[in-house]
Amino acid sequence: KAGVTQTPRYLIKTRGQQVTLSCSPISGHRSVSWYQQTPGQGLQFLFEYFSETQRNKGNFPGRFSGRQFSNSRSEMNVSTLELGDSALYLCASSPHPTGGDIQYFGAGTRLSVL
Amino acid sequence: GEDVEQSLFLSVREGDSSVINCTYTDSSSTYLYWYKQEPGAGLQLLTYIFSNMDMKQDQRLTVLLNKKDKHLSLRIADTQTGDSAIYFCAGPTDKLIFGTGTRLQVFP
């Protein structure tokens, strides 16, 4: 069974641009969560989607948004990029919502904002 | 609010045991996790424990859970240089709250 796949693996953008990251969960998994990892703030929860509905949201500005499709694939979008958005963005999937099932992570997308 | 705390560094000699500790403030999740992160990589699920268990053993890994003290530990027996990485505990609510990570350094 294929693992969680995140694309692209690396991205370089400039301030003010927007970016879309993609996450394909493990087959059969309906929950997808996104996390941001930075050296200063560590790993922080962004949001979780389950069956195409946002179930939970972290404390991030509205520039960060996401969605989930009927095949459970998820995308997250960051608009008006800032230097501080440079981070490793990790996606995790599980069969059921977080807290009730094992979370498996992808390799991440490393975003650099110049 | 919810919080998970870990010590930042641990240095051990190859062949010795490593013990990484974690404390948390809330406990509503079914699972508590240990993840391993190597440089430039994502999070690898190392092991997990059900919140109604006290101990879980998985080859060289032993997880102990003290629910009363809200303390979780990971013991790695016969630590190898390949175990050098950052270890994160996570849980215990409906969105994963991660500790700061413990950087394990194994020296020969």
Interface residues (C-beta under 8 A of the other chain):
Chain A: Q6 S33 Y35 G42 L43 F45 E48 N56 G58 L88 L90 A92 P97 T98 G99 G100 D101 I102 Q103 Y104 F105 G106 A107 G108
Chain B: S28 S29 T30 Y31 Y33 Y35 A41 G42 L43 Q44 L45 Y48 F88 A90 T93 D94 K95 L96 I97 F98 T100 G101
